[in-house]
Amino acid sequence: MPSFRHRRLNVPPRAPRPARVLVAVLGLAPLLAVLASGGSGVSAAAEATTCIRSGSDAAIQAALTGPGAVASLCPHSVFRLSNTVTFTAPHQAIQTQGLPVGRARAKLEIVSSNVTIAIAGTNESYVTIRNIQVSGERGRLGYVGVPPAGGALIEMGGNATGQTIEHVYAHDPRSWSTLHMFEGGSKFPPGCEHARILHNTIGPAGFPDGRWADGISMACGHTLVEGNKIIDATDGGIVVYGGDGSMVRDNTIIADTRTLLGGINLVDPHFDYQGTTVTHNVIDAKGALIKVGIGEGNVWFCYIHYSVESGATVTANIVEGQHMGYGFPVRGVRHWRVSGNIDRSTHVGYIAAQIPCSGTRNSLPAGFQVQSATDSTLQRNYTWHQHLTYLLGLSVRPPVISLRANATGRYVSADASGAKPLIANRHGIGPWEQYHVRYLRHGYIQLRAEADNRWVTAPHGGSRPLIASSATAGRAQTFKLIRHRDGSVSLLSLADNKYVTVLHNGQLIANATTVRKAQEFNLLGRCLKTQACPA
C-alpha cells in the first residue's frame, strides 16, 4: 500500500570508521587504491583474481570480510539465498567478474520462504552492487506484505554515503519494493547522501490486486537516479521521498501488462523536496493503465489536512501510451516549478461517482491539471481549479457506467424505463442513466440498462435509434469503445460499423463514419457495493 512506503527496517547505525582504522585493517596501499577509485566502489586491482562459483549465500557472505572486500561472482553463476547477504564494512562490493551486462551476470535468487531481502547494505558507506541479477521469486514463494512483515528485495541507504547500484537486473520482490534506499535517521537532511542508482533494469514487481510493489523507492539526498528502466512495477515506478538535492533523470517507466499506480511519485506527506529535480524521464502506458504519470503533491492520498510538499522541479518529462490516466497532476505544493513537460498519451480511466474521503467528484483524466499550488511556477497549459483527491480511485473497467454526451452536455437515459429509445437529455444520474458493462476482447463492450435489465441495441442494422430492448446480446448489441486523447470516448456499432451519434432531438443512432462532437461522450464509472472496481 502507498501509505506504507516510508516504513523501513530499524537497522542500528554503525559507528563511523576513521581513516587510521582502515589503514590498520587494509594497509596503506590498498586504502590508497580504494580512495583513488573515487569512493564509489572498488578499484580493478582490488577484485579477486578468481571468482566465486555457484553456491549459496554463505559463499558470498564469506567474501565480504573487512573494508574494501569484493565478492567477485563468476559469470553465469547462480546463488540460492536462504539468508540475506549483508555488507559488513565500507567500500565492499558484490559484482560479476568482468562486469557483463546481459545474461552472463551472476544471479542471486531467494529460496527460503522466510527471506524477502536478498541484499542489505544499510549504514555502510561506499558499498557497491553492480552487474548482477537478483530475483525475489515471488511467484514461487509468495507475497509477504509490507514492513514489518518483509523488507524490499534490495535494502540500501541508511546513515551512509556514496552507495552505488548499477547494471543490476532485479525483479519479483516478495514485499513492497524492489530497491529501497532508506533515508537513515534524519529526513532533513537525509542520513543517506550521494548515492547513485544507474542503468538498472527493474521489474516486474507486484500485482495490481493490492499486492503492489515499487520499482525504486528512494529517500536519499543529493543522489543520482539515472538511466534505469522499470517495466511492470505496480505501485510506483520510481517513488521519491523528499530526496533533498537529488536528480531523477533519463529513466524509462513502462506499464506493459500490469496496471501501475504511479510512474514517478513526489506525493508522500512529511517529506520535503527542496532541490529535487525530475527531468527527461519517459512514462509509457504502453499496454496497461498508469493511473498517474508524475504525481506532484497530495494527489495520491485521501488526506484532507496534510503537509505541503515544497521545492521540486519537474521539467522536460514525457508521458505517452494509449492507457494513461492523469498526466502531471498537481495538488498542495509550494515553491514548485513545472516546465517543458510533454503529453503524448491517450487519457483513459473512469472515476467513481464521488471520492470516498471527500464526497466530491474528481476531474476527468487529462495531461495538465492543478488543484492548488502556492508560490509556484507551472507551465502555461495547466488547467486550474480541478478536483484531484485520491487519484488512485481511477478505474479502467468499471462494472457500471454513465454516458454524458458532449453534444448536449447531458446524460444518456434509457427513457421510460427502457421502453423508449436512448436519449441524451438528463441533468443527473439515476437508474435510467446507468449501464452494466460486459467487457469483450479487442475493446468491444456490451451495455445492459439498469432501467429494464435489457441490452442496448442498434436495431435494424443500425438504421434506427438505439434502445435497451434485447434479452440477449449479439452483434447488434456490441460496440467498440474508442478512447480519445482528451479523455472522451466514442462508440462504434458492430451492427453497421458506424459511430453512435447524438441527433438534434437528443436520441442516439449509429450513423456516422467520422468522429466529431456529436459522436463524443464523457464516461463516468462506478463500482458496485458488492464488487470492487478492477484496476
Summary of the structure (lengths in Angstrom):
residues: 535
radius of gyration: 26.7
end to end distance: 14.1
largest distance: 91.7
contacts: 2056
relative contact order: 0.07
helix: 10%
strand: 39%
